Amino acid sequence: MSMVADNVCVLGDCAAAPIWIIADHAGAVLPDGVDLGVPPSAMKTHIAADWGVAEVTQALCQTAAFAAILGRYSRLLVDLNRDRDDPAAIPVVSDGVAI
């Protein structure tokens, strides 16, 4: 089972799975109409997402009874592993790139 919402993708049966994988930086998607002002090349680097984590997570969910929640939005838009009151949750600079 897979469910895709605007900001997350849920894999597997979260109610039945003994282990959940939380992949908060699994994608580099931006909402329609959002331009962060970063060079397009920056959206293909580690500052935008944890490349490969989505594929590894999908493989684990297919071979084990795991479920997963994958963050689809780029960490340049919002860093999902930060407290909402943390100024770094919505970054203004990442690895020297102004956002």
Secondary structure, 3 states (H helix, E strand, C coil): CEEECCCEEEECCCCCCCEEEEECCCCCECCCCCCCCCCHHHHHCCCCCCCCHHHHHHHHHHHCCEEEEEECECCCCCCCCCCCCCHHHCCCEECCEEC
